[in-house]
Amino acid sequence: MISVVIPLYNKEQSIASTLRTVLNQTYQDFEIVIVNDGSTDHSVDEVKKIKDNRIRLIHQTNAGVSAARNRGIEEARGEYIAFLDADDEWKPEYLQTQYGLTLKYPECSVFACNYEFKNTEGKVTPTIIRKLPFEGEDGILSNYFEVASCSHPPICSNSIMVKKYAIQSIGGFPIGIKSGEDLLTWARLACKYSIAFNAIPLATFVFDEQHLNEDQRRRMPETIDFVGNELALLYTKHQYIIDFKSYVGLWHKMRARIFMSKHNRKKALYECIHALHYSLTLKLFVFLILSLMPYRFIDYVFKKIT
């Protein structure tokens, strides 16, 4: 059986449609574990309107998405756990395809499908996934960090299924950080387990463009870079993994870009230097030079490339 874990916090407008995409799966041997993370709107009422004995609703005080996912992992009864956010969607063949990967690649403990982006107006945008190590529809993603360093992340929080023991063996999702907790979790899994991957986009990441842009403008990277520190620690233990070093550099480049957009030159330079330590590329040298430019020029460049 597959346990579908859905963290729920103030998603009354989307949770019903998300649940319908699960209930409409061609593969029906599943349970749905919804962890209500202290919602203050009518999300729980929307869940209760849907009558299906496979849905279990668990309540906890607000503790964040990682804590909610971890609670769902603990409560899950299935051998496999599929994660889905309360505002995202699956195509009807999603679980059937994931289950098919478990049969075709029994040596793997992590299973993922490609995904697509959809804004609230219904516009769909495909991911860009480069350097897959196999031909055809599916295969083993033996170069996760290489792909992740030159593409959209090959795994996102609505496109992954994992054996319960595997996610528990890495301690679940890290608690207490605002962003990057999923990227760190996938990295920990990729260092320890083989990943089977299907290149067909069967999951949909739904986003509100306006709210996303506003959130990105407000968000400042955390002062203590827990994700970066943990990635560096992982790298020291797994230096043999192809392009892991470049992936750590990419994390620091992302932080540098945010600090530049916030006009914090000192921290942007610090992150650029860190990125160059892990990935000595021409693009990063250009990025370093950009961080030294006047803020008006930096703002102009970012406006042009976003």
C-alpha positions in Angstrom: 0.0 0.0 0.0 1.0 3.6 -0.7 0.6 6.2 2.0 -0.1 9.7 0.5 1.1 12.3 3.0 -0.4 15.8 2.7 0.6 18.6 5.0 -2.3 21.0 5.4 -2.1 24.7 6.5 -4.8 27.2 5.4 -5.5 25.7 1.9 -9.3 25.8 2.0 -9.4 27.0 -1.7 -7.4 24.1 -3.1 -7.4 21.0 -0.8 -10.6 19.6 -2.2 -9.3 19.7 -5.8 -6.0 18.3 -4.7 -7.8 15.4 -2.9 -9.8 14.7 -6.0 -6.7 14.2 -8.1 -5.6 11.5 -5.6 -9.0 9.8 -5.4 -9.1 9.7 -9.2 -5.9 7.7 -9.5 -5.9 4.6 -11.7 -4.0 2.9 -8.9 -6.3 2.6 -5.9 -4.3 0.8 -3.2 -3.5 3.8 -1.0 -4.4 5.7 2.1 -4.3 9.5 2.5 -2.8 10.9 5.7 -3.6 14.6 6.0 -1.8 16.4 8.8 -3.6 19.6 9.7 -0.8 21.9 10.9 -3.0 24.2 12.9 -5.0 25.7 10.1 -7.0 28.8 11.0 -9.3 28.8 7.9 -11.9 26.2 6.7 -9.4 23.7 5.3 -10.5 21.0 7.7 -14.2 21.5 6.9 -13.3 21.1 3.2 -11.6 17.8 3.9 -14.5 16.5 6.0 -16.9 17.1 3.1 -15.1 14.3 1.2 -16.3 10.9 2.3 -13.7 8.2 1.8 -12.6 5.8 4.5 -9.0 5.9 3.2 -8.7 9.5 4.4 -7.2 10.0 7.8 -7.1 13.5 9.3 -4.5 14.2 12.0 -4.3 17.4 13.9 -1.3 19.2 15.4 -0.5 22.7 16.6 1.3 24.7 13.9 4.9 23.5 13.6 5.7 24.0 9.9 5.6 21.9 6.8 8.6 19.7 7.8 7.1 18.7 11.1 3.7 18.0 9.4 5.4 15.7 6.8 7.3 14.0 9.6 4.1 13.4 11.5 2.6 12.0 8.4 5.5 9.6 7.9 5.1 8.4 11.5 1.4 7.8 11.0 1.8 6.1 7.6 0.8 2.5 7.4 2.1 1.8 3.9 5.5 0.6 2.7 5.8 3.5 0.3 5.1 7.2 1.1 4.1 9.6 -1.6 4.3 13.3 -0.8 1.8 15.9 -2.1 1.3 19.5 -1.1 -2.3 20.7 -0.4 -2.4 23.0 -3.5 -0.8 20.7 -6.0 -2.1 18.0 -8.4 -1.4 14.6 -9.8 -2.3 13.2 -13.3 -4.5 10.0 -13.0 -1.6 7.7 -13.9 0.8 9.1 -11.3 0.6 6.5 -8.6 0.4 3.7 -11.1 3.6 4.9 -12.7 5.4 5.2 -9.4 4.3 1.7 -8.4 5.5 0.5 -11.8 8.9 1.9 -11.0 9.1 -0.1 -7.8 8.5 -3.3 -9.8 10.9 -2.4 -12.6 13.7 -1.1 -10.4 13.5 -3.1 -7.1 17.0 -2.1 -6.2 15.8 1.5 -5.7 14.3 3.1 -2.6 13.4 6.5 -4.1 11.0 6.9 -7.0 10.3 10.2 -8.9 8.4 11.5 -11.9 8.9 14.6 -13.9 6.5 17.5 -13.1 5.2 20.7 -14.6 4.3 24.2 -13.4 0.8 25.7 -13.6 -0.2 29.1 -12.5 -3.6 30.0 -11.1 -4.7 31.1 -14.6 -4.1 27.6 -15.9 -0.9 28.3 -17.9 1.3 25.2 -17.9 5.1 25.5 -18.2 7.3 22.4 -18.6 10.4 21.8 -16.5 13.8 21.8 -18.1 15.6 18.5 -17.2 19.0 18.0 -18.8 21.6 15.2 -18.8 19.4 12.3 -17.8 21.7 9.2 -17.8 19.2 7.0 -19.7 17.3 6.9 -22.9 13.6 6.3 -23.1 10.8 6.9 -20.7 12.4 5.8 -17.4 15.6 4.6 -15.8 17.9 5.0 -12.8 18.9 8.6 -12.0 22.5 7.8 -11.2 23.7 11.4 -11.6 21.1 13.2 -9.5 23.5 16.1 -8.6 24.7 16.6 -12.1 21.1 16.9 -13.4 20.1 19.1 -10.4 23.1 21.4 -11.1 22.0 22.2 -14.7 18.2 21.8 -14.7 15.1 22.5 -12.7 15.3 20.2 -9.6 14.5 16.7 -10.9 12.6 16.0 -7.7 10.0 18.3 -6.1 7.7 17.8 -3.1 4.8 16.5 -5.2 6.7 14.2 -7.5 8.5 11.8 -5.1 7.6 8.5 -3.5 10.0 6.8 -1.1 10.2 3.7 1.0 9.2 4.5 4.5 12.4 3.0 6.0 14.5 5.1 3.7 13.0 8.5 4.7 13.1 7.5 8.3 16.8 6.5 8.0 17.8 10.0 7.2 15.7 11.5 10.0 12.8 12.8 7.8 12.6 16.4 6.9 14.8 18.9 8.8 12.8 21.1 11.3 13.1 24.8 12.0 14.3 26.2 8.6 12.2 28.4 6.3 13.4 27.2 2.9 15.6 24.5 1.3 14.4 21.8 3.6 13.1 19.7 0.7 16.3 20.2 -1.3 18.4 19.0 1.6 16.1 16.0 2.1 16.4 14.9 -1.5 20.2 15.3 -1.3 20.4 13.1 1.7 18.3 10.5 0.0 20.4 10.7 -3.2 23.6 10.1 -1.2 22.3 7.0 0.4 19.8 5.3 -2.0 19.3 4.7 -5.8 16.6 6.8 -7.5 14.3 5.5 -10.2 12.9 8.3 -12.5 10.2 8.6 -15.0 10.6 11.5 -17.5 6.9 12.0 -18.2 5.4 15.0 -16.2 2.7 13.4 -14.1 2.7 15.9 -11.2 1.7 19.5 -11.3 3.2 22.3 -9.1 0.5 24.9 -8.9 1.5 28.4 -7.9 0.1 31.9 -7.6 2.5 34.1 -9.5 1.7 37.3 -7.7 2.0 35.8 -4.2 5.1 33.9 -5.2 6.9 37.0 -6.4 5.8 39.0 -3.3 7.1 36.2 -1.1 10.4 36.1 -2.9 10.8 39.8 -2.6 10.2 39.7 1.2 12.2 36.6 1.9 15.8 37.0 3.2 18.0 33.9 3.4 18.5 32.7 7.0 21.4 34.1 8.8 22.6 30.7 9.9 22.9 28.7 6.6 21.7 25.3 8.0 21.1 23.9 4.5 24.5 25.0 3.2 26.3 23.7 6.2 24.6 20.3 6.0 25.3 20.1 2.3 28.9 20.8 2.9 29.0 18.1 5.6 27.4 15.7 3.2 29.9 16.6 0.5 32.8 15.8 2.8 31.5 12.3 3.2 30.5 11.8 -0.5 33.1 13.6 -2.5 33.1 10.8 -5.1 29.5 11.6 -6.2 29.5 13.3 -9.6 28.8 17.0 -9.5 27.9 17.1 -5.8 30.5 19.8 -5.4 28.9 21.9 -8.1 25.5 21.4 -6.5 26.8 22.9 -3.2 28.1 25.8 -5.2 24.7 26.3 -6.8 23.1 26.6 -3.4 25.5 29.5 -2.4 24.9 31.1 -5.8 21.1 31.1 -5.1 21.7 32.8 -1.7 24.1 35.3 -3.3 21.4 36.3 -5.8 18.8 36.9 -3.1 21.3 39.0 -1.1 22.1 41.0 -4.2 18.4 41.6 -4.9 18.2 42.9 -1.3 21.2 45.2 -1.8 23.2 43.4 0.8 26.6 43.5 -0.9 28.7 42.1 1.9 26.7 38.9 2.3 26.3 38.5 -1.5 30.1 38.6 -1.9 30.5 36.1 0.9 28.1 33.7 -0.8 29.8 34.3 -4.2 33.2 33.4 -2.7 31.6 30.2 -1.2 30.1 29.3 -4.5 33.4 29.7 -6.3 35.1 27.5 -3.7 32.8 24.6 -4.8 32.4 25.5 -8.4 35.1 27.4 -10.2 33.2 28.4 -13.3 33.2 31.4 -15.7 29.5 32.0 -14.9 30.2 32.3 -11.2 33.1 34.7 -11.9 30.6 36.9 -13.8 28.2 36.6 -10.9 30.9 37.8 -8.5 31.7 40.8 -10.7 28.0 41.6 -10.9 27.8 41.7 -7.1 30.3 44.5 -7.2 28.3 46.6 -9.6 26.0 49.5 -8.6 22.6 48.4 -7.3 20.7 50.0 -10.1 22.7 47.9 -12.6 22.1 44.7 -10.6 18.4 45.5 -10.4 18.3 46.1 -14.1 20.1 42.8 -14.9 17.8 40.8 -12.6 14.7 42.4 -14.2 15.9 41.4 -17.6 16.6 37.7 -16.8 13.5 37.0 -14.7 
